[in-house]
Amino acid sequence: MDSMMITCVVACSILACLQTVMAAGWPAGVKTPWFCHDLECPVYTVNETNANFETRQYAPSVWVATRVSVVNYTRDANRKMFYTLFHYISGNNSRHLKIPMTAPVVRQIDPCQGSNCMSNYTEHFMMPFNLQSNPPVPTEAGVFIRSLPAMTVYVRSYGGYGSEELTQQNRKALVQDLQAANKQFNQDHYYTAGYDGPYAFIRHNEVWLAAI
């Protein structure tokens, strides 16, 4: 067996393992991160941690999502996306199934590449582990099921309320830290992850950049 075939076999074995892990949830005896607040949250392993960022390997996962395209992202747009997905888990689906809330709420942002143009914002709720392989079909226009592949992301964590200004401050800081560490990352889009309800006093937010 040549080296390329061995590499492919190993890669496929790792992917199959990650897919199995995600379907089953976190391994028995492994406590989920505190900021998941005992909700189901996506399975990952930590590859590296330093004072500025953490490198995580996420397993493949299935989410329900919705998207808006806007010039200026507002609180109203944020609220609209959240409640559209909340309606899905409240029964606005093909099985009229009430689905438990998971964490985090993940938003993918594809920024406008010019002036006065629209950026795309895609908000996601993770499907619980028992529905990962067979999620109910959305019944509301603009809601869709999305599979995210296994991916490595660089993560910067921060507190406070996840305002757009605070998000951008931390995204720029993460970009600078990754460039200083000679890390390669996707600059076409980034992710935010929010773990807390609106009335939580201690808050945990994250910004992710995907490794390449």
N, C-alpha and C positions, 0 to 999 in steps of 0.2 A: 504493500500500500504506500503510494508516494506521499510526500509531505502535504501537498494541496488537499488530497483526499482526507488525510488525517485531520487537517484543519477544519474541513467542512463537517466531518463527523463530530468533532468536538463542539463546533459552533451549534450544530443542530441539536446535539445532546443538551447543551446549556439552554437553548431556546425552549426545548421541550420541557426541561425542568422548571424554567421560569413560568411557562404557561400552566403547568400543573400546580405550582406554588400559588399562583394568583387565583386559580379556580378554587383552591382549598382554603385560601386565606393565610394568615400568618402561622408559622409552625407552632405546634403545641409547645407550651412552656415559654414561648417568646412573648414578652410584653410589648404591646404596641407603644409608640412614642406618646409621651404625656399629652402632647398638644392635639392628639386625635380625640381626647376626651371620651374614651371608651366607645367611640363610634368605629365602624369598619372604615379602614383607610388603606390606600394602595400599598402593596408589599414592595419593600426595597431593602437593599443592603447598602451600607456605608463603605465606600472605597477609600475615602480620605477625609480628614477633618483638620482644619487649621484655624487660626484666629480670624480669618476673613471669610471663608466659605467652606462648604461641605460638598463632597462629590458623592452622589448616590446613583446606584443602578436600580432602575425600576423594572418590575416584571410587566409583561403585556397586560393590558386591562381594557375593560369595556365601560363606556360612559354614556349618559344621555346628555345631549348638548343642544344649544341654540346659539344663534349668531346675529349680531347687528353690525352694520357698516355706518360709521358716523365721522363727521369732521372733528367734532369736539365731544369727547366722552363725558357724559353727565351722570349725576346721581339717578336721574329718571331712567336712563338707559340701563344702568346697573340694576335698578329695582325691577325693570321690565323683564330682563333676562332671568333674574333670580326667581321671580314669581311664575314665569312661564315654566321653568323646570320644576318648581314646587308643585304646580298644578299636575304635572306628569306624575310625580311620586305620590300625589294625593288621590290618584285614580283616573287621571286623564290619559289612559292608556288602553290598549286592546283588551286587557283582562280586567279592567276596572280595579286594579290591584293597588292597595296602599303599601308603599315601599318605604322602608326605614331610611332616614337621612343618614348620609355617610359624610366623611370628611377627607380632604378639604374640598371647598369649592374652587375649582381650577379654571383660570381664564387664560386663553391663548390670545396674545395680541400680535397682529401683523401690522406694524406701523405704516402709515402713509410715507411714501418715498419722495414726496415733493411738498409743495406748499399748497394749502387750501384743498387738500384731497382727503378722501375717506380712508380711515383705518378700519380693519376688521377685528372684532372682538368676539371670541367664541367661548361661552361659559359652559362648564361641565359639572355634573354630579356623577360620582362613581356609582355604578351598579353594585349592590351588595354581592358578596361572593356566591351566594346560592342562585343568583340570576345572571352571573357573568356569561354563562354559555347560552342562555335563552331569555334575553330581556323582553319585556312586553313592548309591543309596537306603539310608538307615540300616535295619538289621534289628533293632535293640534298641529296646524300648519307651522312650519319653521322649527319643529323639534325633530331631532334625529338621533339615532344610535351611532356612536363612533367608537371604533377600536383604536387604541393607542398602542404602538409597538413597544417592545422593550427599549428603553433608552437610558442613557447616562446624562445626568443633569448636574450642573453646578448650582448650588443653593446658597442664597444669603437670607438669613432670618432677621426679623426686626419686630419690634412691638408697635403699639399705638394703633390708631384707626387707619385702615388701608386707603387713605386718600390718594388721588392721582399724583399729587405733589410728592407725597412720601414714597409712593411706588417708584416714581422717576428718580428720586434721590438715591434710592437703594439699587435700582437697576444700573445707574451710572457708576455707582461705587463698585458693584460687582464686575462690570465691564473693565474698570480700571485695575481691579485686583487680579482678574484673569489675564489681562494683557501683561501685567507685571510678572505673573507666574508662567508666562509663555504657554498658556492654555489655548487650544483652538475651540471655538464655539460658533454656533449658528447665530448670525447677526440679522437674519431676516425676520425672526419673531422671538418672543420671550413669553414666559408664563408667570402668572401670579397665583398664589395659593393662600386662601383664607380659611382658618380653622374654627373661628369663634362666631357665636351668635351676636346680634347687635348690642346686647346689654352686658356682654362680658367685660369685666374690669381689667383682668390680665389677658392680653391678646398676643397671639402668635401669627405672624404673617411671613410669607416667603416670596422671593422672586427667583425664578429658575431660568437658566440659559442652557440649551442643549449642547452637549459636547459633540464634536465632529472629528 
